[in-house]
Amino acid sequence: MNTPSVMLSAQRIQFDAPDATARFGLIALATDMTSERDLYRQLPQDNVAIHVARIAYENPTTPENLRKMGPRLTEAAGLLQPLQPLKAICYSCTAASVAIGDAEIRAAIEKATGPVPVVTPTGAARIAFSTFGVKRLAVLTPYTVATSEPMAAYFAGHGLDITRFECLGLEDDRDMARVSGDTIINAAVAADTADAQALFISCTGLPVVSVIAEIERRIGKPVITSNQASAWVMARLGGFGDHQPAQYGRLFQQALPADAFGEAA
């Protein structure tokens, strides 16, 4: 049998411009079953790519286990470094952003990637609160009381008055990813208070985005969630200022303040 000859094509190769696709990095927990899907659903469908690096994580969801990810962040971010320049890198864990610290997360990621906008769910949520002028906030989380308490202190420490803080008591983020939409809606309505200006629903693993509009309809005020706030900031950093998908809540109707990202995220 004769071996066929391999020839170099004479076809002239053309390339798309480097910025033809808005590229984002995502550092997701090894156990995360929700973030990638949620972010793709909320970001523009055309000309967007999310490049994912997974970070080791062990349940149960406790402040101690969440803090263990801190030393692993630089290594995970290093897997995204060859893809630079990226529009932003999102670290997709709300409770860990509290346990480790927004600034510490940013420093650990930038140690591997160099300067890049780093989005945390907590930082993105705070920008959203500021954009709506929210001072009084109701909060719902899927975590245990012990894991929720540092988050209550985090928001209070940033000048927010927490009118009610409720949690579902779950310990495993894989269970959080399977909570039904009806459960989330009912728990969210119960967590709201008349004097709260907005409701925050925490956890990037909780499948909230498909029911945001319904919760807003029932309580009559903005609903901010972890993945929604992150996607909103990422869309604006990606240059999609006119991306306003109504099904994901009032937040997407808002512009990103020019000076807010560097201070909060």
Secondary structure, DSSP 8 states (H G I E B T S, - for coil): -----------------TTSSEEEEEEEETT-SSHHHHHHHHS-SSSEEEEEEEE---SS--HHHHHTTGGGHHHHHHTTGGG-S-SEEEE--HHHHHHH-HHHHHHHHHHHH-S--EE-HHHHHHHHHHHHT--EEEEEESS-HHHHHHHHHHHHHTT-EEEEEEE-----HHHHTT--HHHHHHHHHHH--TT-SEEEE--TTS--GGGHHHHHHHHSS-EEEHHHHHHHHHHHHTT-TT---GGG-GGGGS---TTHHHHH-
